[in-house]
């Protein structure tokens, strides 16, 4: 049986118990082994998912528009680096992507998707509908997930189909799982909003009613969540385009 070697590559195999280099089973405890890449992936994913859980993305689909909101806090470990962060990116005139995760990954991945969607428009003369843009984004995320350079990002993509004028909202996590939803929220803070939307949401709300619903969600986060997320950036996506709404500031005291 093989003993520990002074130098090993990232493709070498390690015992999942004592991390000794081995061939098929550990030389000291006969435990089945795992690739080192799996061990490193589990460690890094735990770190990045903890960062993503502190951020909050909210998306709600209505009959005539999609309402999206993100917190404006840029977090690093236990510090707030700035409070005017924009976590939404316009992919086209009727499509917005909200993204949370590790700072470098969010910027690089969001810009890569946005530029490729614009390139498609330049080559073909028309914009991708939301569903097609989501399929392209999911394929890109899934491809990188199976490489040595995965992106640890969670996404909400919402917009209006330019051909049918139907509103669409899609959930996508860092494992490239994607489904259409009526409403969804990422992060620990988002967990407090789902019960509010379960009770208050109706698809025929107008913009004023939808904005008030979102204010209730932010107020619930302010009361219940231990992390301070004071401000939320809000945008409405409709067939007329993308419109910025006034920022929502959390009100109320902790319960």
N, C-alpha and C positions, 0 to 999 in steps of 0.2 A: 504493500500500500504506500501511496505517496505521502510524504511529509510536507511541511510548510516550505515554500520556496521564497527566496529573497525578493524576487521581482515577478509580478504577474500582470497580465493585461486585464482590461475591463471586461473581456469576454470569458475570463476564467471562472471556474465554479468554486463556490464557498459553501461550507456547511452552514445551514440556517441557524444552528445552535451555537457553535463555537467559532465560526468564521475561519476555519482552517482550510487551506487549499486542498482540494481532493479531486478524484477522478469521477467516481460515481457515488460513493458513500464516504462519510467522514472516517478518517483513519483511527480516531479515538472513541467515537460514540456510535458509529455506523448509522448516522442520521442521513436521510436523503438530502441532497444539496439543492441550492437555488443559484441561478446565475447572479453574479455580482451586480449586473445591471438592474435586476429586479430589486435587490436590496437598496441600491442607491435611489432608484425611482420611488420606492416607498418612503424613504426619508425625505426627499425633496418635495414630493407631492404633499406630505403632511405639513411641511412648512408653508407651501404656497396656498394650500386650501385653507389654512388658518388665517392668512391674510385676506383671501377672498371672502371668508365668512364675516369679516368685520365690515366690509363694504356692503352697500345696499343698492340694488337695481329693482325698479318697479315698472311693469308694463301692463297696460289694460287696453283691451280691444273693444271698441264700440261699433255701432252700425255705420257711422259716417266718418270716424276718425280713430286714431290710436293715440293714447296718452302714455308718455314715458317720462320717468323721473329717476334721477340718480343723486346720491349724496355728493357733496362737493368737497369732502375731506380727502386729502392725499395722505395716506397713512404709511408709516415705516416703523415696524416693530411697535413700540408703545408710544410713538411720537406722531403728532399731526404736523406735517411739514408745510402744508398750505391749505387754505379753506376756500379756494376758488377753482378747484379742479373741474374740468369738463370731461366726463366719462362717456359722452355720446358723440358719435361721428356720423355725419350725413353721407350715406353711400350714393344717393341720387336725390333728385328733388322730391321724391315721395317715399324715401326709405331711410331709416335711421337704425344704427346699431349702438346699443349700450353695452359696455364691456367693463368687467372688473377682473382683478388678478394682480400678478406681479407687474411692477411698473414698466419694465423693459418689454415684457411680453405683450402687454396691452397696446402699447404704442406701435411696436413693430407689426403685430398681427393685424391690428385695425387699419393701419395705413396700407399694408400689403393687400388686404381685401378691397379697400376703397379704390386703390389705383387700378387693380385688375378689373373691377366692375366698370370703371370709367374707360379703360382700354377696350373692353368689350363693346361699349357704346360707340366708341370712335371707329371700330372696325366694322360694326354691323349696322350702325345708324339708328339703333333703338336701345332703350334701357332694359335691363333684366327685371322681370317682375320679382316681388319679394320671395316667392317660393323657389325660383331658380337661383336667386342670390344666396338663399339659405343652403341649398344643395351644394353650391360651389364652396361656400364657407365650411360646411361640415366635411366635405371631402378634403379640403386643405388641412383642417384641424386633425382629422383622422390620420392623414398621411404623416404629419409631423409627430403625432402621438406614437407611431410605430418606428420612429427614428431616434437618433441621439439628441435631437433638439426639439423636444415637445414644447408646446405653448400651454401654460397654465392660465387659462382665461375662461370665464363664464360670460355668456352672451344672451342678450335679448334683442331680437331683430323684429321691427315692426314697420309697417308701411301700407300703402294702397296700391293695388294692382292697376297699372295705367290702362289696361284693356277692359277689365270688368268693373273697375271702381270699387272692388271689394276690399275691405280692411283685413289685414293679416298680422298675426303676432306669433313669433316662434321663440321657443326656449332652446338653449343649447349650452351644455356644460363642458368642462374641460376634457371629458372623455368622449366628446363628439356625439353625444346622445342628443337628438333633436326631435321635438314634437310641436305641432301647432297648439296654442292655448288661447283661452279667453283672457286670462290674466295670470300673472306670475310675478314672484319677487325672489331675488337672490339674497343670500346673506342671513345672518342671525336676525338682523333687524327686519328683514322681509318676512320672517316667520310670523311676526306679530301682525302683519298687514293682511295675511290671507284670511284670517277669521273675519276681519272687518269687511273685506270684499265679498266673502261668502254671504254675509248678511245684507250688505247694502248694494251690491252691484246689480245693475240691469243693463242690457246691451243698448237700450234706446235712450240713454242719458244724453243730454246736450253738453256742450263744453263747460258751462258754468257748473252744472251738477257734477260732472266728472272731476272738475278741479276741487270742488268741495269734498268729494269722496277721497281724493288724494290727500287733502289737508287732514282728514280724519286718520288716515293711515300714518302720516308723519307724526301726528299728535300721539298716536299709540306707541310708535317707536320711541318718542321722547319720554313717555311715561314708563315704559316697560324695559327698554334696553339699557344695560349698564354703560355701554359705550356712547359717548356724546357725538351724535350726527346732527349738527345744528341746522344745516341748510340743505335744501334739495333743489336741483335744477330741473325745470319742467319744460317739455316740448310736446306740441300737438302735431301729428302728421295726418294730413287729409289730402284729398285730390287737388286742393289749391296749392299745396306745398307744406313746408315746415314752418311752424310758428313758435316763437319763444313766449312762454308764459312767465309771470312774475315768480321769483324764487319763493319757495315755501320755507318758512322758519318754524321749527318745532316749538310749540307752546305747551305750557302745563308743567306741573311738578311731578317728580317721580312718585309712584304709588307707595 
